[in-house]
Amino acid sequence: MPLTDTAIKKKAKPSDKPYKLTDGGGLYLLVTGTGRYWRYNYRFGGKFKTLALGTYPDVSLGRAREKHADARRQLADGIDPGALKRAAKVRAAECAANSFEAVARSWFAKAYADKAQTTRDKTMTRLESDVFPWIGMRPVPEIAATDVLDVIRRIEQRGALDIARRVFNYIGRTLRYADSHGMVERDVSASIDLSLVLTQRETRHHAAITSPQAVGGLMRAIDGFTGGFVTLCALKLSALTFVRPGELRHAEWGEFDLDGAAWSIPGSKMKMDNAHIVPLSAQALAILRELHNLTGRGRYVFPSERGGSRPMSENTVNGALRRLGFTKDEMTAHGFRAVARTLLDEELGFRPDFIEHQLAHAVRDPNGRAYNRTAHLPDRRKMMQAWADYLDKLKAGAEVIPIRGNTAA
C-alpha cells in the first residue's frame, strides 16, 4: 500500500534495527536509529543498485515521489540515474573549484601575501561586497565581458567611480591569473575600454597657490608654524615631496632608505596600485633625520596624536594650513602637488614626463607601455634637489633663474 504522511508520522519511529516503509515501484523510506532516508532500488545493466533521494522530512513524500519518477524516466531512456547523480556532483565540485570567487581568493592569497593587513581587508571587502554576490558562483570560463560590465555599472550607479576602476582591475587580474593556470582561454575584460564605459566626472581641482611670490610667502608661513613638531615636518615634507596627502600620512619608517636618499612607497598605498620611488633632497633628509629621533621607534613617520599605532589624521595638514591663515579656497594639502607641477614646468623648465613620473601619474612610452617606477630616476633625483633649492630661494625672497639645462633627456 502506498505511504501517506500520516502513516509515516505514526510508523517511522527510530529503531536500533533499520527497517523499510515501502511506497511502491522500488521507492521506500529507510528508518534507522539516526534518521529517515528515502531510497530507490533499481536494476541497471543487470546490476542491483540503490539511489539516495534525500532525508525525510526535508524531502517530503510528494517530493520523494517526484525524484523517483524522474529516476524511472531516466532508466526508461537508458540512463543510470545513480551515475548521472555522481556526474552532477563531480561537475558541481569542478564548478565550485573554478568559480570566480574561488579563483579570486586564490589570486588574492598570492598577490596580497605581503601587503599590509589594512590593504588586504579593504581589497577583500570590495570583492565580497561588489563582485562575489554577482559573479562569484559563476565558473570563470563562463564569464563574459557583459558580466564584467554589469558588475562595474552597478558600482558606477552609486557614483563610486574610483572603486569601479579598482574593482575592474581586480577582476582583470583574477581572469589573467585564471588564464595563466589554463582555466580560461583569455581575459575577457581585456576587450573593455573602461574610459568609454564609465561616466566621466567633472575634474575637481584642489586649491593651490602657484605664483612664485605667493609660494615664497607660503614657505615662510610654514617656517613660522607654532604647532606640533610632527605637523611642522609634515607641512615641510608635503612641499618637498609633493606626494598625495594619504601617502604622506601613511608613510612608515621601513619604507625609507635615508642613506640611499629614497622613499619607496609600496603599490598597495598608491592610487594606481603601482610602487613609487620618491628621491629625497638634502633638505628632506635633514627633516627626516631630525624627526626620526622623535618617532623613529614606531611604525609611522607621522603617528597620530592619539597613539603611535595609527597614522596622523587626514585633516592634520589641512588644519595646519588653516591655522596659518590659508583658506580652503587658497591652499590645501593636495595643492602642494599642483604647486610643484606648475612651477617645475613653467619656472624651472623640467621635462613634463619627469614631473608626471614624480607625481606618480600614468605615463606611457610611444608604444603605449607604462614606464616602471625607476624610469628617469637619476633625472628625477636632480629635479627633486633643484625643487628643494628653489623653495629655499623663494622663501628667502631671492630672484630665481629658470634651470633650463634640465630639459635634456
Order of alpha helices (4+ residues) and beta strands (2+ residues): alpha-beta-beta-beta-beta-alpha-alpha-alpha-alpha-alpha-alpha-alpha-alpha-alpha-alpha-beta-beta-beta-alpha-beta-beta-alpha-alpha-alpha-alpha
